[in-house]
Amino acid sequence: MLGPRRRRAAPIQIWRSLDPNTFALVEAGEDPAWSEVVQGWLRFVPERVSYDLTSDPAGADRWLTREEVAQRRADAAQRRADDERAAREAAQRRADAAERRIEELEALLARER
């Protein structure tokens, strides 16, 4: 039988290798547990039935997965592209307004002559 005997299954279990054939349970429970291996806090998230790794026991500084990092980068690139497009459109509107004003002033000058 693998794992602890006659013990209620805990969502967080930290095991330490004592030798190639022996492991010891060093942490078991529902609270965040420090992992020496990853140098971070392991937290069980019951709402998602999943786990988070964090830099703090409260879970405020959650480590992102590769997919989350890629998605955030893609989102940031899309926001930059949207901002650049909006800036180009605003510049074009200003240029169009300036062109119209020049035409108005030229027409006014032509009438004054």
Backbone torsions as a table, in degrees:
resi	resn	phi	psi	omega
1	MET	NA	132.1	179.2
2	LEU	-94.1	149.6	177.1
3	GLY	85.1	-179.3	-176.7
4	PRO	-71.1	146.1	178.1
5	ARG	-93.4	140.3	175.0
6	ARG	54.7	39.1	179.2
7	ARG	-126.7	137.1	176.9
8	ARG	-63.0	134.8	-179.8
9	ALA	-63.9	128.2	178.1
10	ALA	-104.6	143.2	-179.4
11	PRO	-65.8	-25.4	178.1
12	ILE	-119.3	124.7	175.9
13	GLN	-135.2	125.2	176.9
14	ILE	-111.3	124.1	-179.1
15	TRP	-115.4	148.4	177.2
16	ARG	-123.8	135.2	177.4
17	SER	-77.3	124.0	176.9
18	LEU	-91.4	-33.6	174.6
19	ASP	-161.1	178.0	-175.5
20	PRO	-56.7	-20.9	-176.1
21	ASN	-116.1	0.2	-173.8
22	THR	-131.5	134.2	176.3
23	PHE	-124.9	147.4	177.4
24	ALA	-122.1	136.5	175.9
25	LEU	-78.9	118.8	-177.5
26	VAL	-107.1	-16.4	-179.4
27	GLU	-153.2	133.5	176.0
28	ALA	-150.4	129.4	178.8
29	GLY	165.0	-162.6	-179.9
30	GLU	-108.7	-15.7	-179.4
31	ASP	-75.8	160.7	174.9
32	PRO	-57.2	144.5	179.3
33	ALA	-129.0	140.0	179.1
34	TRP	-79.2	132.7	176.4
35	SER	-110.2	117.7	176.7
36	GLU	-65.8	-33.8	-176.0
37	VAL	-63.2	-47.4	-177.9
38	VAL	-98.4	-5.6	-178.8
39	GLN	56.6	49.1	179.1
40	GLY	-157.7	173.0	179.8
41	TRP	-93.5	132.0	175.5
42	LEU	-98.4	124.3	-178.1
43	ARG	-124.8	135.1	173.6
44	PHE	-88.7	133.0	-179.4
45	VAL	-114.2	95.0	-174.5
46	PRO	-61.7	-32.7	-179.3
47	GLU	-59.7	-34.8	-179.4
48	ARG	-103.1	-5.5	-173.6
49	VAL	48.4	54.0	179.8
50	SER	-149.4	-176.9	-177.1
51	TYR	-122.7	149.5	173.8
52	ASP	-121.9	148.3	167.2
53	LEU	-106.4	135.1	-177.4
54	THR	-137.2	164.0	176.6
55	SER	-88.8	-10.5	-179.0
56	ASP	-136.8	151.2	-176.9
57	PRO	-65.6	-24.1	179.8
58	ALA	-76.1	-16.5	177.6
59	GLY	86.1	12.4	-178.1
60	ALA	-71.2	-29.3	-177.4
61	ASP	-111.6	71.1	-177.1
62	ARG	-72.9	138.0	176.7
63	TRP	-78.8	135.5	-178.6
64	LEU	-86.7	150.2	173.7
65	THR	-78.7	167.1	176.9
66	ARG	-57.8	-40.6	-179.4
67	GLU	-64.6	-40.7	179.3
68	GLU	-66.6	-40.5	177.5
69	VAL	-62.3	-45.6	179.5
70	ALA	-62.2	-41.7	-179.8
71	GLN	-66.1	-42.0	178.0
72	ARG	-63.0	-39.9	177.6
73	ARG	-64.6	-42.7	179.0
74	ALA	-64.2	-42.2	178.4
75	ASP	-62.3	-42.9	179.8
76	ALA	-65.0	-40.7	178.2
77	ALA	-63.8	-39.8	178.6
78	GLN	-65.4	-41.5	177.5
79	ARG	-62.3	-42.6	177.9
80	ARG	-61.6	-44.2	179.1
81	ALA	-62.8	-42.4	178.1
82	ASP	-63.1	-42.7	179.2
83	ASP	-64.0	-41.9	179.3
84	GLU	-65.0	-41.5	178.3
85	ARG	-63.6	-42.7	179.3
86	ALA	-63.9	-39.2	178.8
87	ALA	-65.9	-41.2	177.5
88	ARG	-63.4	-42.5	179.8
89	GLU	-65.0	-40.3	178.4
90	ALA	-65.0	-41.4	178.4
91	ALA	-63.6	-39.5	179.0
92	GLN	-65.5	-40.0	177.8
93	ARG	-63.9	-40.0	178.0
94	ARG	-65.1	-41.7	178.9
95	ALA	-64.5	-41.3	178.3
96	ASP	-63.8	-42.2	179.3
97	ALA	-64.6	-40.8	178.4
98	ALA	-64.5	-41.0	178.0
99	GLU	-61.1	-44.3	178.8
100	ARG	-63.2	-40.2	-179.4
101	ARG	-65.2	-40.1	177.2
102	ILE	-61.3	-44.5	178.8
103	GLU	-61.8	-41.2	178.4
104	GLU	-62.3	-44.9	-179.3
105	LEU	-67.0	-38.6	177.3
106	GLU	-64.5	-40.0	178.0
107	ALA	-64.6	-40.2	179.1
108	LEU	-64.0	-43.3	177.4
109	LEU	-63.0	-41.0	-178.9
110	ALA	-63.4	-37.7	178.5
111	ARG	-70.1	-30.9	-178.2
112	GLU	-74.8	-21.1	-178.1
113	ARG	-77.4	NA	NA
